[in-house]
Amino acid sequence: MLTPKRSLVVRAASTKVRAAADDNAALVFSAERSVLLELVEPATSGWVKVKHRDGPVGYVKAADVWGE
């Protein structure tokens, strides 16, 4: 069965998910390698908007995830 949801996998040892697409934005949460994140918006300016299965939404560097 196919789903319209797209998932990304964290490929960095650890990555920070920020409130905005900026290194200085507030930290929403951190994700460790192999964590699945839902793609909310494709990459723009090197950042991807993602959602954790528990609900938090934020931006992660595109280079830190795989599967876009």
C-alpha positions as CSV (number, residue, x, y, z in Angstrom):
1,M,0.0,0.0,0.0
2,L,1.4,3.4,-0.9
3,T,1.0,6.6,1.2
4,P,1.4,10.2,0.1
5,K,3.6,10.8,3.1
6,R,7.4,11.0,2.4
7,S,9.9,10.0,5.1
8,L,13.5,11.1,5.6
9,V,16.2,9.4,7.6
10,V,18.7,11.2,9.7
11,R,22.1,10.3,8.3
12,A,24.2,12.5,10.5
13,A,25.3,11.2,14.0
14,S,23.0,13.8,15.4
15,T,21.2,16.8,14.0
16,K,19.4,19.8,15.4
17,V,15.9,20.6,14.2
18,R,15.3,24.4,14.3
19,A,12.2,26.6,14.5
20,A,13.2,28.3,11.3
21,A,15.6,27.6,8.4
22,D,18.5,29.3,10.2
23,D,21.4,28.1,12.4
24,N,20.6,30.7,15.0
25,A,16.9,29.8,15.3
26,A,15.5,28.2,18.4
27,L,16.1,24.5,18.9
28,V,12.9,22.5,18.6
29,F,14.5,19.0,19.1
30,S,17.5,16.9,18.3
31,A,17.4,13.7,16.2
32,E,19.9,10.9,16.2
33,R,21.1,8.8,13.3
34,S,18.4,6.6,11.7
35,V,15.5,8.5,13.1
36,L,12.6,8.8,10.6
37,L,11.1,12.2,10.0
38,E,8.2,13.1,7.8
39,L,8.9,15.5,4.9
40,V,6.6,18.6,5.3
41,E,8.2,20.8,2.7
42,P,11.1,20.1,0.2
43,A,14.5,21.7,0.6
44,T,14.9,25.4,0.0
45,S,18.1,27.2,0.7
46,G,19.6,24.0,2.1
47,W,16.9,23.4,4.8
48,V,14.0,20.9,4.8
49,K,10.9,21.3,6.9
50,V,10.2,18.1,8.8
51,K,7.8,16.6,11.4
52,H,8.6,14.1,14.1
53,R,6.1,11.3,14.6
54,D,5.4,12.7,18.1
55,G,4.3,16.1,16.6
56,P,7.1,18.6,16.7
57,V,7.8,20.4,13.4
58,G,10.9,22.3,12.4
59,Y,13.8,22.7,9.9
60,V,16.8,20.5,9.4
61,K,19.8,20.9,7.2
62,A,19.2,18.9,4.0
63,A,22.8,17.5,4.2
64,D,21.9,15.8,7.5
65,V,19.0,13.7,6.1
66,W,18.5,11.2,3.3
67,G,15.5,10.4,1.2
68,E,14.2,13.7,-0.1
